[in-house]
């Protein structure tokens, strides 16, 4: 994963009009939203709700790509495909890949101080596995 760019900072700067506060807001919103999406995805996989898996993964991939959170997109696309084909046997493994890539993104954003709030660090950063 180290060869992959976790976050396309040029793209994130572009979509935030090169405003550091806007970059921070977008990053924090992304992390909160993605945490919620991952919980929904986990439930949908456990309940073998293929259509929900497909829709959640599709939405998460789109919201990740649109602001430059590149590392997680390939695994989310793979999960979307699993849901579309109705075959979730690899769902848990792909979810683990998604969580790992998301954790890398969060640590990247944190290292660039994009997850800092005035009161300190955003508490939604997942631990690295």
N, C-alpha and C positions, 0 to 999 in steps of 0.2 A: 504494500500500500504506500510505502514511502515514495515511490516513483510518481505516484498520482498526486496532482495538486489538489489539496483538500478543499480550498476555497479560491475561487477566481476573484482576487481582490480588485483587479481592474474593473471587472464587471460589477462587483458590489459597489465600488466607488461611483460607477456610471449610473446605476439605478438609484443611488442615493444623492445624486447631483454633487458628489464629492464633499458632502457635508458629514463631518465626523459624528455629529449627534444622530443624524439620520441613519448612518451606518450602524451605530450602536443600537438604535431602536429596532431596525430591521433584524439585526442579529439576535437580539433578545426575544423579539416576537417569534422569529423562526425557531429558536430553541424551545420556547414554551409550547408552540404549536406542534412541533415535531415530537416532543415528549408525549403529548396527548395522542397524536396519530399512532405512535408506536404501541401505546397501550391498547388502542382500538384494534390495531393490526394483530396483536398477540391474541386478543379475545376472538377475533374473527377466525384466525388459524385454529385455535383450540376448538372452536365450535364448528369447524369445517364449513364456514360460510364463504364459499369461493367468490361469489359476486362482490361481497363486501371487501374481501382481500384485494380483489382486482381494483375496485374503486378507491379504497384507502391508499393503496400503493401508487396508483396513478396520480392521485391528488398530491401525495407527498413528494413524488418524483418531480411533478410540475412546479410545486412551490419551492423545492430545493434548487431546481435548474434556473428558475426565473431570477434568483438573486445570487447565483454563482456558487452554490454549495455542491460542488461537483462530486466529491468523494462518495456520496451516498446514492447517487442517481443510478449507476449500473445495477446495484443490488435491488433497488426499488423497482426498476424495470423488470428484472428477473422475477421478483415477487408478483408483480402485476401479471406477467405471463403465466405464472403458476395458477393464479386465481382464474385467469381467462380460460385455461385448459382444464380446470377442475381437478388438477393434480397437486395436492398440497403436501405430498410425502416429504418434500425437501423444504417445506415451509419453515420449520424450526431452524434449520441450518442457514437458510437465506436470511431469516430474521436476525440471527446471530451476526451475520456479515453486515447487515444494515446497522445494527446497534454498534458494532465496532467502528464502522465508517463514521457514524454520527458522533461517537465519542471523539474520534480524531478531529472532526470538524469543530466540536465544542472546545477542545483543548487548543486548537489553532486560533479560534476566535478569542478565547480567554488570553492566550499569549499576546494577542494584538490589542488587548484591553477593550474588546468590543462587548464583553459580557459583564463589565463593571457597572454597578449602579452607584449612585451617590453614597449609599449606605454600605457598599462593599460588593462582593462578587455575587452574581446571579446564582441562586441555589439549585437550579435545575440542570447543572452540568453533570452528565453521567460519569461514573468512574470508569477508568480504562480497565479492560479485561486482562 
